[in-house]
Amino acid sequence: MEYQVPQFIEVEDKVVGPLTLKQFIYITGAGGLCIVIFAYLPFIFAVLLAIPTVALAAALAFYKINGKPFVNVLEAGFNYYTRSKFFLWKHQDMGSAEKNAKAAAAARVVATDALNASRRTPKLTRGRLSELAWSLDVPTENDGHGF
């Protein structure tokens, strides 16, 4: 028995023309609010309030940031500013004597690491270099070895 599996489950249904139900609610809500604003306020003030209202409604209905609706971004921003923050690192002021002692300890560690690294590195003298050259000598075409 075969079953049909829906292919586009992420796409919302278009309810009113080219608009989804959410888009239609945002646009009609902003339109209704603009009608009320124009009915009760003088024209200049109404225009000044209607422009941000229409811009917010258009952003809520159509604008996406990184594939997420603008309403989700607004919600995340609101939650960020209203909730308490958790800080893991707490800065403690040190006196100058403590700072100097820590700096000196760090310098000693760096110096000992550099000294240990130089001890581990073998010395390469001119004689040792010529011995390595002779031991690594690879025959070329001109040597007559048939390569």
C-alpha positions as CSV (number, residue, x, y, z in Angstrom):
1,M,0.0,0.0,0.0
2,E,1.4,3.4,-1.0
3,Y,0.9,6.6,1.0
4,Q,1.3,10.1,-0.3
5,V,3.8,12.1,1.8
6,P,3.4,15.9,1.8
7,Q,6.4,17.5,0.2
8,F,6.1,21.1,1.3
9,I,5.2,21.0,5.0
10,E,7.2,24.2,5.7
11,V,5.2,26.4,3.3
12,E,2.1,28.0,4.8
13,D,-1.2,27.9,2.9
14,K,-2.2,31.0,1.0
15,V,-5.6,32.0,2.4
16,V,-6.4,35.4,1.0
17,G,-4.9,35.9,-2.5
18,P,-1.1,35.8,-2.3
19,L,-1.1,36.3,1.5
20,T,-1.0,33.7,4.3
21,L,-3.3,34.0,7.3
22,K,-0.7,35.7,9.5
23,Q,0.3,38.2,6.7
24,F,-3.4,39.0,6.2
25,I,-3.9,39.6,9.9
26,Y,-0.8,41.9,10.2
27,I,-1.8,43.9,7.2
28,T,-5.5,44.3,8.1
29,G,-4.7,45.1,11.7
30,A,-2.3,47.9,10.6
31,G,-4.9,49.1,8.1
32,G,-7.6,49.2,10.8
33,L,-5.3,51.0,13.2
34,C,-4.4,53.6,10.6
35,I,-8.1,54.2,9.9
36,V,-8.6,54.8,13.6
37,I,-5.5,57.1,13.8
38,F,-6.7,59.2,10.8
39,A,-10.2,59.4,12.2
40,Y,-9.2,60.8,15.6
41,L,-6.0,62.7,15.1
42,P,-5.1,65.7,12.9
43,F,-3.6,64.8,9.5
44,I,0.0,65.6,10.4
45,F,0.0,63.6,13.6
46,A,-1.9,60.8,11.9
47,V,0.7,60.5,9.1
48,L,3.6,60.6,11.7
49,L,2.0,57.7,13.6
50,A,0.7,55.8,10.5
51,I,4.1,55.5,8.8
52,P,5.8,53.5,11.6
53,T,2.7,51.4,12.0
54,V,2.6,50.4,8.3
55,A,6.4,49.8,8.3
56,L,6.1,47.5,11.4
57,A,3.2,45.6,9.8
58,A,5.0,45.2,6.5
59,A,8.1,43.9,8.3
60,L,6.0,41.5,10.4
61,A,4.2,40.2,7.4
62,F,7.0,40.0,4.8
63,Y,10.5,40.6,6.2
64,K,12.7,37.6,7.1
65,I,16.1,37.6,8.8
66,N,18.2,34.5,8.1
67,G,15.1,32.6,7.0
68,K,13.2,33.4,10.2
69,P,10.1,35.7,10.4
70,F,10.6,39.2,11.8
71,V,8.2,38.4,14.7
72,N,10.6,35.7,16.0
73,V,13.5,38.2,15.9
74,L,11.5,40.8,17.8
75,E,10.6,38.2,20.4
76,A,14.2,37.1,20.8
77,G,15.3,40.8,21.2
78,F,12.6,41.5,23.7
79,N,13.5,38.4,25.7
80,Y,17.2,39.4,25.6
81,Y,16.6,42.9,27.0
82,T,14.0,41.8,29.7
83,R,15.6,38.7,31.1
84,S,18.5,38.5,33.5
85,K,21.9,37.8,32.0
86,F,24.2,35.0,33.4
87,F,27.8,36.1,33.5
88,L,30.4,33.4,34.2
89,W,33.5,35.4,34.5
90,K,33.9,37.9,37.4
91,H,36.7,40.5,37.1
92,Q,38.6,41.2,40.3
93,D,40.9,44.2,40.5
94,M,44.5,43.2,41.4
95,G,47.0,45.5,43.1
96,S,50.1,46.5,41.2
97,A,52.3,44.1,43.3
98,E,50.1,41.2,42.3
99,K,50.2,42.2,38.6
100,N,54.0,42.5,38.7
101,A,54.3,39.1,40.4
102,K,52.1,37.4,37.8
103,A,54.0,39.1,34.9
104,A,57.3,38.0,36.4
105,A,56.0,34.4,36.8
106,A,54.8,34.4,33.2
107,A,58.2,35.7,31.9
108,R,60.0,32.9,33.9
109,V,57.7,30.3,32.3
110,V,58.4,31.7,28.8
111,A,62.2,31.8,29.4
112,T,62.3,28.2,30.7
113,D,60.3,27.0,27.8
114,A,62.6,28.7,25.3
115,L,65.7,27.3,27.2
116,N,64.3,23.8,27.1
117,A,63.4,24.1,23.4
118,S,67.0,25.2,22.6
119,R,68.4,22.2,24.5
120,R,66.3,19.8,22.5
121,T,67.3,21.2,19.2
122,P,70.5,19.5,17.8
123,K,73.4,21.6,16.7
124,L,74.1,21.6,13.0
125,T,77.8,22.3,12.2
126,R,79.4,22.6,8.8
127,G,81.0,19.2,9.0
128,R,77.7,17.6,10.1
129,L,76.0,19.3,7.2
130,S,78.5,18.0,4.6
131,E,78.1,14.5,6.0
132,L,74.3,14.7,5.6
133,A,74.8,16.0,2.1
134,W,77.0,13.0,1.2
135,S,74.6,10.5,2.8
136,L,71.6,12.0,1.0
137,D,73.3,12.4,-2.4
138,V,70.9,11.2,-5.0
139,P,72.2,10.2,-8.4
140,T,71.1,12.4,-11.3
141,E,70.8,11.8,-15.0
142,N,74.3,13.0,-15.7
143,D,75.9,10.6,-13.2
144,G,75.7,7.7,-15.7
145,H,73.6,5.4,-13.5
146,G,71.0,4.8,-16.2
147,F,68.2,6.8,-14.8
